[in-house]
Amino acid sequence: MATIDTRGWCLFEDAWCLAVGLALAACLLAALPAGTVQAREDGAAVGTPTPGQGVEHRQPAIDYSDASAWLALPGRPSAAMRTPRGAGFSDLQATAQADAFYVHPTTSMREDVLNAPIDDAQAAQLGELMLLTQATPFNAVARIYAPRYRQVTLPLYTLDVQAQQAPNDRAYADVLAAFRYYVRHYNAGRPFFLVGHSQGTNHAQRLLGEAIQSTPLERLLVAAYLPGQPIPRSVFRDDLRRIPPCRRPAQTTCVAIWGTFGEQTDADLDAWQENLYWDRARQRWAPSSGQPLVSLNPVSWSDREPITPARRHRGAVPFGTPATFSRVLPQLVAARSDGRFTFVEPLPLPAEYFNDGGVFGGSNFHVFDIALFWLDLRENARLRLNAWLEAHAAGRPRPGAIATATARVGRPWRHRIVTRPHAREYAVENLPPGLRLDARRGLIQGIAESPGTWAVRFSAGNASGVTHGELALTVMP
């Protein structure tokens, strides 16, 4: 039985460090097979949970009309509005054409309950941290909705499969209630993404089959991004027949699935398949052991290109160190999908940017499933949204998916803002000194005068309307 001591996780002395350590524990351990983990916090063992008598059932229903029941709502300050410091990206939720419904992973380590109440301060703090690293790839194209829910707590994963059924059902019931509230009061017929990780992926997978497929919402689903848990192919054969796995970069109404390990990993991949998924035919949570899985390379986003070199990698953001969310690291890893999982190299990952606190050690990168592909995901979301808008006859301009560019001080530079269909007029904000915009042609040109990184924001309009986009422009010395 694995043992985790959170005292060793703090890499520097402050409260944020402790939050990172606890978040890593909750997120990582939630993905371990039942009965394999005993966690330690400040040296105290966490054994089989002993919840209070009926306390889970006495928790009142969550009122999702109350803004405090949400980790993120558009227009309310939250970590979902952040972008990596100094990297040149922008929060464009105010002008976004789509939504993202995000279900966070496990963030509660409580031992006295199996389902944590949403007013648990520690879980809420860690939820903000996961929101920061996992929901922010979407804030360039979507308004982000992230509900709190009575999540399964960390010690539940020490129990057998049968004991996990009712607590997981309770957690899912909240996610379902939040989603239904979002649909009734916020969606208003907008396209949307469904995003989850780890425990959040479990609930989102069930949501697809029970609340989205074969309803009017199916047409509005741009794509679901559900990393961090094995999902068998049988789910798509027996349940999600109308929402298949994503196989192409611009495919819509599909599910992108991956879980990340290092090449020649020391992790027990067979044991990893003991993680639970929702088996709709059997109406229970079940392990995926021995079943063929679904997996996609989150760089190519194509089953025809399972292997990509590092030069194709768009960029990771650091997590679990003092550098967390401080920059984007392009061309960091080569990636390979073997049909079950995604494997990356070179190893080890840079310790100054990625650290799981030794929870798994080795090359199990579960906690980095999204952080390692932050920019890849951001640009792919734009690509899929463009494809959805084109298919549904939206006439306003659609900006290209590539969100970065590089110029050099003292050298002539030209960059055309490409849109489909053609835009008649363009506008930009925050251009570097020395560059200017031809507003009719969408051409940025000139000679940059100073090095640095600029968060350039642009708009492009035609008779059908105006759309907004970003360009993280780095001017090299």
Buried (B, 14 or more C-beta within 10 A) or exposed (E): EEEBBBEEBBBEEEEEBBBBBBBBBBBBBBBBBBBBBBBBBEEEEBEEBEBEEEEBEEBEEBEBEEEEBBBBBBEEEBBBBBBBEEBBBBBBBEEBBBBBBBBBBBBBBBBEBBBBBBEBEBBBBBBBBBBBBBBBBBBBBBBBBBBBBBBBBBBBBBBEBEBBBBBBBBBBBBBBBBBEBBBEEBBEEBBBBBBBBBBBBBBBBBBBBBBBBEEEBEBBBBBBBBBBBBBBBBBBEBBBEBBEBBBBBBBBBBBBBBBBBBBEBEBEBEEBBBBBBBBBEEEBBBBBBEBEBBBBBBBBBBBEBBBBEBEBBBBBBBBBBBBBBBBBBBEBBBBBBBEBBBBBBEBEBBEEBBBBBEBBEBBBBBBBBBBBBBBBBBBBBBBBBBBBBBEEEBEBBBBBBBBBBEBBBEEEBEBEBBBEBEBEBBBBEEBBEBBEBEEEEBBBBBBBEEEBBBBBBBBBBBEEEBBBBBBBBBBEE
